[in-house]
Amino acid sequence: MLNTKVNFLDIDFKNPIITASGTYNTQAYKEFMDLNKLGGVTLKGVAKEPWLGNNTPRIAEVYGGMLNAVGLQNPGIDYLIQDELEILKAYDTKVIVNIAGKTIEDYCEVVERLQTERVDLLELNISCPNVKEGGVAFGTDPKSAFEITKEVKKYCKQPLVVKLSPNVSNIKEIASAVEDAGADALSLINTLIGMKIDIHRKKPVLANKIGGFSGPAIKPVAIRMVYQVYDEVSIPIIGMGGVMTGEDAIEFMMAGASLVAVGTANLLNPSASVNIIEQIQAFMQKEGVKDIKELIGAAH
């Protein structure tokens, strides 16, 4: 009998696979797969009021992945509570809400609104590269990352996961600062900063010019950062960045991730996350791994 359950911050996940923020929509995905099979879902970053996002075009395919500059478009916290969270009450899967804001007060207000909702984890987004205010502006400096984590944590009833940016020179320094500020866990990595130019128009493809680079090409960077941070902090890690297969997810777990988020793969195949769970089970069967916890940090 295989055990795929993971206890993460005293919360039992039936398996380690969750969706990554920004790549999951409850209304759309429930048509393609049984959400009950997922360890959890992470809802797209939500702010206190609706955001329109950036101008189009804001998504482009590139070799080895994709660029996006959606700019955290979202319908606001009221809609999320009334619609997304209401639908998810019918499913046996854990719920993670990604929090966005332009100021520390914005983040705190959203977190406060979620105190009494059926939400298992809060993910603090201080790493989005596609917004001019908030986002990565908080996540690339240890002092700013410490300050926002400390303030937001005061309003949290649920455990707080802080999502880190890879666009820093020392990921361990940021991770330590966030842990010292009271984060319960970390998730990494968000997208790298990238760009594509239309050589015929002699213009950047994205209206925002730069965007977040995701997909299989960034996986080695993500694995390296998860591996480094695992040795640096004592809080658990959600790993993500280019996960396309069960083997990719296992690699993240061996680097030190307890949970693994699937992102870009969901946009190519809405059933990708469920397929990855099945591939992990097949690996465990073949390799004689009876408990998935044996994989966490196994490469250290």
C-alpha positions as a printed Julia matrix, in Angstrom:
300×3 Matrix{Float64}:
   0.0    0.0     0.0
   1.52   3.31   -1.1
   1.27   6.3     1.19
   1.16   9.54   -0.79
  -0.1   11.69    2.1
   1.96  14.69    3.15
   1.49  16.52    6.42
   2.31  20.16    5.74
   2.08  22.55    8.69
  -0.26  20.12   10.48
  -2.53  19.95    7.43
  -2.96  16.57    5.73
  -2.66  16.69    1.94
  -3.74  13.45    0.24
  -0.82  13.83   -2.16
   1.89  16.48   -2.72
   0.56  17.92   -5.99
  -1.13  21.31   -5.99
  -1.82  23.81   -8.76
   0.27  26.96   -9.02
  -1.3   30.37   -8.68
  -2.31  31.97  -11.95
  -2.67  28.7   -13.82
  -5.84  27.41  -12.21
  -9.51  28.36  -12.57
 -12.12  26.36  -10.7
 -14.92  26.91  -13.21
 -12.77  25.77  -16.12
 -10.79  22.95  -14.53
 -13.68  21.12  -12.91
 -14.88  20.31  -16.42
 -11.66  18.47  -17.25
 -10.74  16.56  -14.1
 -11.89  15.43  -10.69
 -10.61  18.15   -8.37
 -10.92  15.69   -5.49
  -7.8   13.94   -6.82
  -5.58  16.98   -6.26
  -3.65  17.53   -3.07
  -4.71  21.15   -3.25
  -5.46  24.1    -5.48
  -3.92  27.55   -5.35
  -6.22  30.32   -6.49
  -4.91  33.15   -8.63
  -3.53  36.16   -6.78
  -6.36  38.25   -5.35
  -6.35  41.89   -4.28
  -8.79  43.86   -2.16
 -10.35  45.35   -5.32
 -10.55  44.09   -8.93
  -7.44  44.66  -11.05
  -7.62  44.95  -14.85
  -4.06  43.75  -15.41
  -1.72  44.84  -18.18
  -2.53  45.68  -21.78
  -2.5   42.95  -24.42
  -0.7   41.08  -25.86
   0.43  39.68  -22.55
   1.22  36.01  -23.24
   3.78  34.64  -25.69
   5.2   31.21  -26.36
   8.99  30.95  -26.3
  11.41  28.07  -26.65
  11.19  25.94  -23.51
   8.24  27.75  -21.97
   6.17  30.89  -22.09
   6.2   34.55  -21.17
   3.31  36.22  -19.4
   2.66  39.76  -18.33
  -0.93  39.4   -17.17
  -0.24  41.82  -14.36
  -2.21  40.04  -11.65
  -5.59  40.67  -13.25
  -8.15  39.5   -10.71
 -11.8   40.06   -9.77
 -11.1   41.14   -6.18
 -11.6   39.5    -2.81
 -15.42  39.82   -2.75
 -15.79  37.79   -5.93
 -13.28  35.2    -4.77
 -15.21  34.6    -1.55
 -18.63  34.52   -3.2
 -17.68  32.49   -6.24
 -14.44  30.48   -6.17
 -14.44  29.57   -2.49
 -18.14  28.74   -2.6
 -17.64  26.28   -5.47
 -14.65  24.66   -3.8
 -16.71  23.78   -0.72
 -18.04  20.85   -2.74
 -14.57  19.33   -3.19
 -12.28  17.39   -0.91
  -9.09  19.23   -1.68
  -7.04  21.77    0.22
  -7.41  25.44   -0.73
  -4.57  27.94   -0.93
  -5.24  31.61   -1.7
  -2.51  33.72   -3.25
  -2.58  37.3    -1.93
  -1.63  40.38   -3.98
  -1.43  44.05   -3.09
   0.17  47.39   -3.89
   0.86  48.32   -0.28
   1.38  46.38    2.93
  -2.01  47.62    4.09
  -3.62  46.14    0.93
  -2.18  42.71    1.7
  -3.28  42.88    5.35
  -6.83  43.82    4.37
  -7.2   40.83    2.07
  -5.78  38.46    4.67
  -8.16  39.85    7.29
 -11.13  39.19    4.99
 -10.13  35.53    4.69
  -9.81  34.84    8.41
 -13.17  33.07    8.66
 -13.23  31.44    5.21
 -12.51  27.82    4.37
  -8.93  28.46    3.33
  -6.12  26.13    4.42
  -3.05  28.2     3.51
  -2.33  31.78    2.52
   0.37  32.43   -0.07
   1.91  35.89    0.1
   2.87  37.0    -3.39
   5.85  39.32   -3.1
   7.46  38.04   -6.27
   5.28  38.89   -9.29
   7.53  40.62  -11.87
   4.64  42.03  -13.91
   3.22  44.79  -11.73
   4.7   48.23  -11.11
   3.65  48.42   -7.48
   3.84  45.68   -4.85
   4.81  42.28   -6.22
   8.5   41.78   -6.72
   9.24  45.21   -5.28
   8.77  43.63   -1.83
  10.5   40.38   -2.66
  13.95  41.35   -3.89
  15.21  43.1    -0.79
  15.63  41.18    2.51
  14.52  44.15    4.6
  11.34  44.76    2.58
  10.55  41.04    2.51
  10.98  40.88    6.29
   8.78  43.91    6.93
   5.83  42.84    4.79
   5.92  39.26    6.09
   5.99  40.45    9.7
   3.06  42.83    9.19
   0.87  40.45    7.19
   1.51  37.62    9.64
  -0.25  39.65   12.37
  -3.55  39.27   10.5
  -3.26  35.59    9.55
  -5.52  32.96   11.04
  -4.22  30.41    8.55
  -0.53  29.46    8.06
   1.39  31.92    5.91
   3.46  30.75    2.93
   5.67  33.38    1.3
   6.35  33.01   -2.42
   9.9   33.98   -3.34
  11.27  35.53   -6.5
  14.18  33.91   -8.34
  15.21  37.35   -9.58
  17.64  37.92   -6.74
  21.37  37.38   -6.32
  21.07  35.43   -3.05
  17.89  33.4    -2.57
  19.09  32.1     0.82
  19.29  35.63    2.19
  15.67  36.38    1.25
  14.46  33.01    2.55
  16.14  33.56    5.92
  14.71  37.06    6.24
  11.19  35.81    5.59
  11.6   32.93    8.04
  12.86  35.34   10.72
   9.77  37.49   10.11
   7.45  34.63   10.99
   6.64  32.87    7.71
   5.34  29.36    8.29
   6.56  28.07    4.94
   8.06  29.16    1.62
   7.09  28.59   -1.98
   9.61  28.96   -4.76
  10.15  29.87   -7.45
   8.0   32.48   -9.16
   8.82  33.28  -12.79
  12.12  34.57  -14.1
  12.12  37.9   -15.93
  12.23  37.45  -19.71
  11.58  39.16  -23.01
  10.86  38.32  -26.65
  11.28  40.63  -29.64
   9.32  40.43  -32.88
  12.17  40.82  -35.37
   9.81  41.83  -38.18
   8.13  44.62  -36.22
  11.32  45.41  -34.31
   9.22  45.59  -31.17
   8.86  43.59  -27.97
   6.11  40.99  -28.33
   4.49  41.8   -25.0
   2.77  45.14  -24.48
   4.5   45.25  -21.1
   7.82  44.57  -22.92
   9.03  42.2   -20.2
   7.23  39.24  -18.67
   7.54  36.27  -16.38
   9.3   33.3   -17.96
   7.91  29.91  -16.91
   7.94  26.36  -18.22
  10.39  23.46  -18.37
  13.4   25.63  -19.24
  13.42  27.2   -15.76
  13.34  23.91  -13.85
  17.1   23.62  -13.23
  17.09  27.11  -11.68
  14.13  26.21   -9.49
  15.65  22.91   -8.38
  18.88  24.67   -7.45
  17.05  27.28   -5.37
  14.86  24.75   -3.56
  17.98  22.68   -2.8
  19.84  25.72   -1.43
  16.93  27.02    0.63
  16.19  23.57    2.12
  19.62  23.68    3.77
  19.15  27.27    4.9
  15.76  27.28    6.68
  13.85  25.05    9.05
  10.37  25.73    7.63
   8.84  23.56    4.87
   8.94  24.38    1.16
   6.51  24.24   -1.75
   8.57  23.71   -4.91
   7.58  24.84   -8.39
   9.02  25.92  -11.7
   8.75  23.91  -14.91
   7.08  20.81  -13.49
   5.76  18.84  -16.47
   5.97  15.2   -15.33
   5.95  13.01  -12.27
   9.73  12.73  -12.49
  10.0   16.53  -12.34
   7.89  16.59   -9.19
   9.98  13.84   -7.59
  13.12  15.84   -8.39
  11.68  18.83   -6.5
  10.84  16.63   -3.52
  14.33  15.16   -3.44
  15.69  18.73   -3.52
  13.65  19.47   -0.41
  10.07  20.35   -1.36
   7.25  18.83    0.68
   4.56  19.93   -1.78
   4.98  20.57   -5.51
   2.97  23.04   -7.58
   2.2   22.54  -11.26
   1.91  25.71  -13.34
   2.54  26.1   -17.05
   1.81  22.41  -17.68
  -1.82  23.08  -16.7
  -2.14  25.55  -19.57
  -1.0   22.91  -22.05
  -3.04  20.09  -20.56
  -5.74  20.77  -17.93
  -5.31  17.2   -16.66
  -1.54  17.57  -16.18
  -1.68  17.69  -12.39
  -3.7   14.49  -12.12
  -1.4   12.77  -14.62
   1.6   13.79  -12.53
   0.06  12.25   -9.41
  -0.39   8.97  -11.28
   3.2    9.11  -12.56
   4.5    9.63   -9.01
   2.55   6.59   -7.83
   4.01   4.53  -10.68
   7.52   5.64   -9.7
   6.94   4.69   -6.08
   5.63   1.29   -7.12
   8.59   0.65   -9.41
  11.24   1.89   -6.96
   9.73   0.3    -3.86
   8.99   3.61   -2.14
   6.17   2.87    0.3
   5.89   6.35    1.87
   6.27   9.51   -0.19
   7.89  11.25    2.77
  10.99   9.17    2.0
  11.51  11.38   -1.06
  11.55  14.75    0.73
  15.13  16.0     0.88
  16.44  12.61   -0.26
  19.11  14.2    -2.46
  20.84  15.91    0.48
